[in-house]
């Protein structure tokens, strides 16, 4: 894309700030709107850190401008809108009604929602054909995947355009051609987590055992190839035989196991509460986040090498 390309990101928090880094690094002009002065003030340091982690020139931060109001943006020059506000459907619907009146008729208006159907976000809009999902995964500047989600009303040409834009800014987009809850990535993650949670409930293994099995087992392979490519190597005949044997034995409950409900009710919800499956301190949280960040950067470098 040319340097004249411009994007509006509505919401400058964790997701919005990291998405801004992605576009700024590719010399887009980035306009971030947040009514919160605190959020706007925090964006600069977040951009600097994000650009450094993706090995982009720190000077790219100059490509980002912040606003307190949408009306202050020069909308005639905007080529793309990405909404990344709180997961509140009425708020998003109100915002999209406003964006429809501000953005050029040919400008795609997208949502980063992971909870709501795209059709619900764009419900009632006159220009619902240009509404789509651009679902980034946290941390958005490091995780390459972006889901380009079409509602029933989305113009296929809009989805084509968004897929190309995502490729141009260095992402690995996939098309989600049916507006289903959870899209693709989250449905896959939830399927794995259901089996994992119920195996813990059944006493098969522990949380530590699950994490080790994924990281050092089949998950280790995933940075090199996805599950379908891996089975192309190992053989679908074997997988078919194992599927027939194991599918009837896998958990298909429609609710989480009781211990998980009890854990959440006790407030043991992870690092933010200093207790989840593991106890946490400020020091151990900082150490773990630093370790994960380092591993993600190494994985990012491996996947970047595939493009060369």
C-alpha positions as CSV (number, residue, x, y, z in Angstrom):
1,X,0.0,0.0,0.0
2,X,1.1,3.6,-0.6
3,X,2.2,5.9,2.1
4,X,-1.1,7.8,1.5
5,X,-3.1,4.9,2.9
6,X,-4.9,5.9,6.1
7,X,-6.7,3.9,8.8
8,X,-8.9,5.0,11.7
9,X,-8.7,2.8,14.8
10,X,-11.5,3.4,17.3
11,X,-10.1,2.5,20.7
12,X,-6.5,2.9,21.8
13,X,-6.2,0.3,24.5
14,X,-4.3,-2.9,24.4
15,X,-5.8,-4.2,21.1
16,X,-6.1,-0.8,19.4
17,X,-2.6,0.3,20.4
18,X,-1.0,-2.9,19.1
19,X,-3.1,-2.8,15.9
20,X,-1.8,0.8,15.4
21,X,1.8,-0.5,15.6
22,X,1.1,-3.0,12.8
23,X,-0.1,-0.3,10.4
24,X,2.4,2.4,11.5
25,X,5.2,0.0,10.8
26,X,4.0,-0.3,7.2
27,X,3.9,3.5,6.8
28,X,0.1,3.9,7.0
29,X,-1.1,7.1,8.5
30,X,-2.9,5.9,11.6
31,X,-5.6,7.9,13.4
32,X,-6.5,6.5,16.8
33,X,-9.6,7.8,18.6
34,X,-10.2,7.3,22.3
35,X,-12.2,9.6,24.5
36,X,-9.9,8.7,27.4
37,X,-6.9,11.1,27.9
38,X,-5.2,8.4,30.0
39,X,-5.5,5.9,27.1
40,X,-4.2,8.5,24.6
41,X,-1.2,9.4,26.9
42,X,-0.3,5.7,27.2
43,X,-0.4,5.1,23.5
44,X,3.1,6.6,22.8
45,X,5.1,4.2,25.0
46,X,2.9,1.3,23.8
47,X,3.7,2.1,20.2
48,X,7.5,2.5,20.9
49,X,7.5,-1.0,22.6
50,X,5.4,-2.6,19.9
51,X,7.5,-1.3,17.0
52,X,10.6,-2.5,18.7
53,X,9.3,-6.0,19.2
54,X,8.4,-6.3,15.5
55,X,11.8,-4.9,14.5
56,X,10.3,-1.8,12.9
57,X,11.9,1.7,12.8
58,X,11.0,3.6,16.0
59,X,10.4,6.7,13.8
60,X,7.3,5.0,12.5
61,X,5.5,6.1,15.6
62,X,5.2,9.5,14.0
63,X,2.7,8.0,11.7
64,X,0.1,7.8,14.5
65,X,-2.1,10.7,15.6
66,X,-4.6,10.6,18.5
67,X,-8.0,12.1,18.8
68,X,-10.6,12.6,21.5
69,X,-13.5,12.8,19.0
70,X,-14.3,11.0,15.8
71,X,-15.6,14.3,14.3
72,X,-12.1,15.8,14.4
73,X,-10.7,13.3,11.8
74,X,-10.5,14.2,8.1
75,X,-12.7,11.4,6.9
76,X,-12.4,12.0,3.2
77,X,-8.8,10.5,3.3
78,X,-9.6,7.4,5.3
79,X,-9.3,4.1,3.6
80,X,-10.2,1.7,6.4
81,X,-11.9,1.8,9.8
82,X,-11.2,-0.8,12.6
83,X,-13.3,-0.7,15.7
84,X,-11.5,-2.0,18.8
85,X,-13.6,-0.8,21.8
86,X,-15.0,-2.7,24.8
87,X,-17.0,-5.9,24.0
88,X,-20.4,-4.2,24.4
89,X,-22.8,-4.8,21.6
90,X,-25.1,-1.8,22.0
91,X,-21.9,0.4,22.2
92,X,-20.6,-1.1,19.0
93,X,-23.9,-0.7,17.2
94,X,-24.2,2.9,18.2
95,X,-20.6,3.5,17.1
96,X,-21.1,1.8,13.7
97,X,-24.2,4.0,13.1
98,X,-22.0,7.0,13.6
99,X,-19.1,5.6,11.5
100,X,-21.5,5.0,8.7
101,X,-22.3,8.7,8.5
102,X,-18.6,9.7,8.7
103,X,-16.6,7.3,6.5
104,X,-16.6,7.5,2.7
105,X,-19.1,5.1,1.1
106,X,-16.3,3.0,-0.3
107,X,-14.4,2.7,3.0
108,X,-14.7,-0.7,4.8
109,X,-15.9,-0.5,8.4
110,X,-14.6,-3.4,10.5
111,X,-14.9,-4.7,14.0
112,X,-12.3,-6.5,16.0
113,X,-14.9,-8.3,18.1
114,X,-14.3,-11.8,19.2
115,X,-17.7,-12.2,21.0
116,X,-20.4,-11.0,18.6
117,X,-21.6,-11.9,15.2
118,X,-20.6,-9.4,12.6
119,X,-24.1,-9.2,11.3
120,X,-25.3,-8.2,14.8
121,X,-22.7,-5.4,15.0
122,X,-23.8,-4.0,11.6
123,X,-27.5,-4.6,12.1
124,X,-29.7,-1.9,10.7
125,X,-27.0,-0.1,8.8
126,X,-27.8,1.2,5.3
127,X,-24.3,0.2,4.1
128,X,-24.0,-3.2,5.9
129,X,-22.3,-4.5,2.7
130,X,-19.1,-2.8,3.7
131,X,-19.2,-4.1,7.3
132,X,-16.9,-7.0,8.1
133,X,-14.8,-8.5,10.9
134,X,-11.0,-8.0,11.2
135,X,-10.3,-10.2,14.2
136,X,-6.7,-9.8,15.5
137,X,-5.3,-12.1,18.2
138,X,-3.5,-10.8,21.3
139,X,-0.8,-9.5,21.2
140,X,-2.0,-8.1,17.8
141,X,1.5,-6.8,16.8
142,X,3.1,-10.2,17.2
143,X,0.4,-12.9,16.4
144,X,0.3,-13.0,12.5
145,X,-3.3,-14.4,12.2
146,X,-6.2,-12.1,11.3
147,X,-9.6,-13.5,10.6
148,X,-11.4,-11.7,7.8
149,X,-15.0,-12.4,8.7
150,X,-18.0,-11.9,6.4
151,X,-21.6,-11.5,7.5
152,X,-24.4,-12.5,5.2
153,X,-24.6,-8.9,4.0
154,X,-20.9,-8.4,3.5
155,X,-19.9,-7.6,-0.1
156,X,-17.3,-10.3,-1.2
157,X,-15.3,-7.5,-2.9
158,X,-14.9,-5.9,0.6
159,X,-13.6,-9.1,2.0
160,X,-11.2,-9.4,-0.9
161,X,-9.9,-5.9,-0.2
162,X,-9.5,-6.5,3.5
163,X,-7.6,-9.8,2.9
164,X,-5.2,-8.0,0.6
165,X,-4.7,-5.2,3.1
166,X,-3.9,-7.7,5.8
167,X,-1.3,-9.3,3.6
168,X,0.2,-5.9,2.7
169,X,0.7,-5.1,6.4
170,X,2.4,-8.4,7.0
171,X,-0.4,-10.4,8.5
172,X,-1.5,-14.0,7.8
173,X,-5.2,-13.5,7.0
174,X,-7.8,-16.3,6.7
175,X,-11.3,-15.9,5.2
176,X,-14.2,-16.8,7.5
177,X,-17.0,-17.1,5.0
178,X,-19.8,-17.9,7.5
179,X,-20.6,-15.6,10.4
180,X,-20.5,-18.2,13.2
181,X,-20.0,-17.6,16.9
182,X,-16.2,-17.7,17.8
183,X,-15.3,-17.6,14.1
184,X,-12.4,-20.1,13.5
185,X,-9.5,-19.6,15.9
186,X,-11.6,-19.3,19.1
187,X,-13.8,-22.3,18.1
188,X,-10.6,-24.4,17.8
189,X,-9.2,-23.1,21.1
190,X,-12.5,-23.8,22.9
191,X,-12.7,-27.3,21.5
192,X,-9.2,-28.1,22.9
193,X,-10.0,-26.4,26.2
194,X,-13.2,-28.3,26.7
195,X,-11.3,-31.6,26.4
196,X,-8.5,-30.3,28.6
197,X,-10.8,-29.1,31.4
198,X,-12.8,-32.3,31.5
199,X,-9.5,-34.4,31.6
200,X,-8.5,-32.4,34.6
201,X,-12.0,-33.0,36.1
202,X,-11.6,-36.8,35.4
203,X,-8.2,-36.9,37.1
204,X,-6.4,-37.8,33.8
205,X,-3.7,-35.1,34.3
206,X,-3.1,-31.6,35.7
207,X,-3.1,-28.1,34.3
208,X,0.7,-28.4,34.2
209,X,0.4,-31.7,32.4
210,X,-1.9,-30.2,29.7
211,X,0.4,-27.2,29.1
212,X,3.4,-29.5,28.8
213,X,1.6,-31.8,26.4
214,X,0.6,-29.0,24.1
215,X,3.8,-27.0,24.2
216,X,6.2,-29.9,23.9
217,X,4.0,-32.2,21.9
218,X,1.7,-31.4,19.1
219,X,1.8,-27.7,19.8
220,X,5.5,-27.7,19.2
221,X,4.8,-28.7,15.6
222,X,2.3,-26.0,14.9
223,X,4.8,-23.2,14.4
224,X,6.1,-25.3,11.5
225,X,2.8,-26.6,10.0
226,X,-0.8,-26.7,10.9
227,X,-2.8,-29.9,11.7
228,X,-3.9,-30.6,8.2
229,X,-0.4,-30.3,6.7
230,X,1.0,-32.5,9.4
231,X,-1.6,-35.2,8.7
232,X,-0.7,-35.0,5.0
233,X,2.8,-36.2,6.1
234,X,1.6,-38.8,8.6
235,X,-1.2,-40.1,6.6
236,X,-5.0,-39.7,6.7
237,X,-5.6,-43.4,6.8
238,X,-4.1,-43.5,10.3
239,X,-6.0,-40.4,11.4
240,X,-9.2,-41.9,10.1
241,X,-8.7,-45.1,12.1
242,X,-7.8,-43.1,15.3
243,X,-10.9,-40.8,14.8
244,X,-13.2,-43.8,14.7
245,X,-11.7,-45.1,17.9
246,X,-11.5,-41.8,19.9
247,X,-14.4,-39.6,18.7
248,X,-16.9,-41.6,20.7
249,X,-14.8,-41.2,23.8
250,X,-14.1,-37.5,23.7
251,X,-16.1,-35.1,25.9
252,X,-19.1,-33.3,24.3
253,X,-20.6,-31.6,27.4
254,X,-22.4,-28.4,26.8
255,X,-21.1,-26.7,29.9
256,X,-17.7,-26.4,31.7
257,X,-16.9,-28.9,34.5
258,X,-18.1,-28.0,38.1
259,X,-14.6,-27.3,39.4
260,X,-14.1,-24.6,36.8
261,X,-17.4,-22.9,37.8
262,X,-16.3,-23.0,41.4
263,X,-12.9,-21.7,40.7
264,X,-14.3,-18.6,38.9
265,X,-16.9,-18.1,41.7
266,X,-14.0,-18.0,44.2
267,X,-12.3,-15.3,42.2
268,X,-9.4,-17.5,41.1
269,X,-9.4,-16.1,37.6
270,X,-5.7,-15.9,36.9
271,X,-2.9,-13.4,37.1
272,X,-5.2,-10.4,37.6
273,X,-6.4,-12.0,40.9
274,X,-3.0,-13.4,41.8
275,X,-4.5,-16.9,41.7
276,X,-5.8,-19.3,39.1
277,X,-4.5,-22.8,38.6
278,X,-1.2,-21.3,40.0
279,X,-0.6,-18.7,42.7
280,X,0.9,-15.5,41.4
281,X,2.9,-12.6,42.8
282,X,3.8,-9.3,41.0
283,X,7.3,-10.7,40.5
284,X,6.3,-14.0,39.1
285,X,3.7,-12.3,36.8
286,X,6.4,-10.0,35.4
287,X,8.8,-12.9,34.9
288,X,6.2,-15.1,33.2
289,X,5.0,-12.3,30.9
290,X,8.6,-11.6,29.9
291,X,9.3,-15.3,29.2
292,X,6.2,-15.5,27.0
293,X,7.0,-12.3,25.2
294,X,10.5,-13.6,24.4
295,X,9.1,-16.9,23.1
296,X,6.5,-15.1,20.9
297,X,9.2,-12.9,19.4
298,X,11.2,-16.0,18.6
299,X,8.2,-17.6,17.0
300,X,7.5,-14.4,15.1
301,X,11.0,-14.4,13.7
302,X,10.6,-18.1,12.6
303,X,7.3,-17.3,10.8
304,X,8.8,-14.2,9.2
305,X,11.6,-16.3,7.7
306,X,8.9,-18.3,5.8
307,X,8.2,-15.2,3.8
308,X,11.8,-14.9,2.6
